[in-house]
Amino acid sequence: MDIESILLPGIAPERPLVIAGPCSAETEEQVMTTAAALADKGIRIFRAGIWKPRTKPGGFEGIGVEGLAWLKRVKRETGMYVSTEVATAKHVFESLKAGIDMLWIGARTTANPFAMQEIADALQGVDIPVLVKNPVNPDLELWIGAVERIYNAGLHRIAVIHRGFSSSDKNIYRNMPQWHIPIELRRRIPSLPIICDPSHIGGKRELIASLSQQAMDLGFDGLIIESHCNPDCAWSDAAQQITPDVLDYILNLLVIRKETQSTEPLSQLRKQIDECDNNLMQILGKRMRISREIGLFKKEHDMTVLQTGRYSEILDKRGIQGVEMGMDAEFVKKVFEAIHEESVRQQLMC
């Protein structure tokens, strides 16, 4: 893809590009107060959700078209560029009519090829930066496909937003980072800018600083962070929003490392190792939880814990899989012997 710079006139090219503002545009006063504070901190691109997709009906689903006038006022009075999320052709039409400078597409929409094509068709022939969030599920091909639909509509100022991936297992994140997926995306499309959304990955304001630094260490191009004049009173996602003062503090503490000529610096490889190890621990934790459930079932049905036939089957199958994946069969056997030993211990505890 011949991806062009997403930078707007007057925006410096240095990392990180910062986009900030509230999760939702709630009232005109809230929007203007937040925007003025962010502008004072040097933020040049303001974000606010006008239409908010909610998991269940009944929650605040955005102020709607009325809020676009507030964004126009932000642009007029602060000089900041303004951006919002679009999920339908109507959203695109209303945003373009209001003079919105930058659009982003949410994770739920990215996961739906029909919705992506509808948006791409609505954007045909328009020159505007478009940011595509990763789909809710960890599917790199679906993410790339969404980008391609926008690109094929004639838009070349495209970037992606890494906001993490949904998981049914409990962990410290709202959405699992799975850094290896955006890293692979960068390998596949090197010219595609990647922006990190630490607000949605963490789900808690306490995690935003560390996640932002990790993104910079991995060479991401920018950050999109939810900032609200009074986060605790926000109408949506209150726990993950920060004040403009806290945002300024976090940005001032960021260490922006120099880029190297290497296509895969050692630091990035180590980050990938750390991510793999974290994923292994998550998976092992899930496996042991299932083992405990099996232990309870066996106890309730008066079954012995050790099932030698099943154990032999696991060792044989995993050994073959390991060889097919370039590993030594004996190494795989030792790993699964250790896993089985811990699984038996977990079952005996039930």
Residue, then its C-alpha position, 0 to 999 in steps of 0.5 A: m500500500d502506498i500509505e501517505s502521512i496522516l499528519l495534518p497541516g501544522i502538526a509536527p512529525e515527531r513522535p508521539l502524535v497525540i490525540a486526546g479528549p473525552c470518551s463521549a461528548e456529553t455537554e457543550e460545557q464539558v467539551m469546551t472546558t476539556a478542549a480549552a485545558l488540552a489546548d493549553k497543554g499543547i494538544r493539537i488534535f481533539r477527540a470526542g465520541i458523538w455516537k457511542p456503541r454500547t454493549k447493551p441498550g439503555g446506556f448513554e449512546g452518544i449525544g448525536v448530531e448535536g455534538l458535532a456543533w460543539l466540535k466545530r466550536v472547539k475547532r473555531e475557538t481553540g484552533m485544534y483539529v477535531s476527530t470522532e468515531v463513525a460506524t455508518a454511512k450516515h455518521v460519515f455524511e454528518s461528520l464531513k458536513a460538519g467539517i470534522d478533520m479526522l475520523w476513526i473506526g471502532a473495534r466493533t465496526t472493524a470486525n464487520p466487513f459489511a459495515m467497513q464497506e459501507i463506510a468505505d463507499a461513503l468516503q469514496g473520493v474524500d481526502i481525510p485521515v482515517l484511523v482504523k481500530n483493531p477488531v475486538n477479536p485478535d484477527l490480523e487478517l480482518w484488521i488488514g482487510a478493513v484497512e484495505r477497504i478504506y485504501n481501495a476507496g481512494l483514501h491513502r492517509i490511513a493509520v491504525i489504532h491498537r486498542g487491545f483484544s477482548s478476552s473472557d479470562k480475567n486479567i489486569y487489562r480491559n483488553m489484552p495488548q497482544w503486542h505481537i499482533p501490531i508488531e506483525l502488522r508493522r512487519r507486513i505494512p511498514s509504512l502504516p502508522i500505528i497509534c496506541d490506545p492505552s485507555h481501552i487496553g488498560g481500562k484503568r487510568e493507573l495503567i495508561a502511563s506504563l502502556s504508553q511507554q511500552a507503545m513508545d518502546l515498540g516504536f508506535d507513532g502516536l497515542i490516543i488517550e481519553s481525557h476529561c475535565n472531570p473523569d469521575c463524573a464521565w457518562s461513559d468509561a469513567a475509570q479509564q479517563i484522565t484529566p488534562d493535567v495528568l495527561d500532560y504529566i504522563l506525556n512529559l515523563l515519556v522516554i522517546r527512544k531514537e529509532t535505529q536502522s535495524t528492521e528488528p532491534l534487539s529491544q523489540l525482540r525482547k519485548q516480543i519474548d516478554e509478550c509471549d511469556n505473558n501469554l504463556m502465563q495467561i494460558l497456563g492459568k486458564r489450563m489449571r483452572i480447567s484442571r480444577e474443574i475436571g478435578l471437581f467432576k472426578k471427585e463428584h463422580d468417584m473417578t480417580v485423578l490419574q487417567t494414564g491413557r489420556y496422559s499418554e495421548i497428550l504426550d504423543k500428540r503434543g510431541i508430534q505437534g512440537v516437531e511440526m513446529g520446529m521444536d525437539a520432541e524430547f523438549v516438548k515431552k518435558v514441558f508437558e510432563a511438568i504441566h501434567e504434574e501441576s495439573v494433577r496437583q491442582q486436581l488433588m487440591c479439589 
